[in-house]
Amino acid sequence: MSDTKNMKGIITAIITPFKGNKVDKKAYKELVEMQIKAGISGIVPCGTTGESATLDFDEHEMLIDDTLEIVNHRLTVIAGAGSNNTKEAIRLTEHARKAGADAALSITPYYNKPTQTGMYEHFRAIAEAVDIPLILYNVPGRTGVNMLPETVARLSEIKNIIGIKEATGSLQQVTETMKLCRKGFMVLSGDDFTALPSIAVGAKGVISVTSNIVPAGMVEMFRAYESGNMQKAIDINLKLWPLHNAMFIESNPIPVKAAAHLMGWISGEIRPPLTPMTGANLDKLKTALAGQGLINA
C-alpha cells in the first residue's frame, strides 16, 4: 500500500498535447519535466484535464506507461482510471496497477446517474478487483451525481480506498466528509478555487488545473501555508485568482490547452466535441495570462 503522506500538496491534472490527432509524445515529456522541475508533488495523467473521454484504450494505457517512464519515481503518479462502466473502470485500474502507478483516480459514474448504493457498489467492485490504492473523484458539475459524505464514509472503510478528490466546491461537504470518514482518509481539493480554503480545513492538497500553467506559483502557495505563513499563501492565492477564473471560462480543458498553446508549449489541437477557444473568451484568457506575465500584453 502506497504511503498517503506522499500524496499531498500540488498534484497536476496534466493536459494531453496532440499533433495530427495523435498524442504529441515530445511535447508531453517536456510538460512532465517542467512540472517536476517546478517541485509539484504528483501528476494525474488521463484525467478530465487530459481529455480522457476522447482517448481510446491504447492511447490511455500508453500515456500511463509513458508518464511512469518519464517520471521514474521522482514524484507520485496517480493514474486516471475512471469510467461510467464498472467493467471498463476495472480494466483501466488493473492496467494502472500493472504499470506501477502509485494510485488510481476513479470518477463517479457519469451519465448513468447511479444511486448512492450504485456508486458504493461501483467503487467496492473496483477496489476488490484491483489491489491498488484508489482515490475517489466526486465532481457533480460534470457527472450529474453527487456522492454524499455518508457514502464516502462507507467506502473509506475499504482498505485500499485511501482518499477522495472532492470537487463540489462546497467547504461544508469537504468538512463533513473529513468528519465522517475513517482516520487517515485523505481529502484533496478537486478545483483551484477551493484549494487554499480546503487545505485550511484539513485537505491534504489539490489536484490542480492551474498548475499546468504556473506550477511554481501553486507550489509556492502550498509551501507558504505549510510553513505557517498564511498571509503569504493568501496573497499568492489572490494573485493567481484571475488565472483560476480564466481556466474555467469554457469547459476544461479548453482554456488550459489554449493557454499552453499561447505560451508556445503545445499545438492548439483539442479533440471534438470540444473546440478551440475563440473570440471574447480567448481575449479574456490572453488578458489573464498577460496579467501574470506569462505572455506579452
Helices and strands as residue ranges (DSSP letters): G 4-6, E 9-13, E 18-19, E 22-23, H 25-38, E 42-44, G 52-54, H 57-71, E 76-80, H 86-99, E 103-107, H 116-129, E 134-138, H 140-143, H 149-156, E 161-166, H 171-180, E 186-189, H 195-200, E 205-208, G 210-212, H 215-226, H 230-246, H 254-262, H 279-291
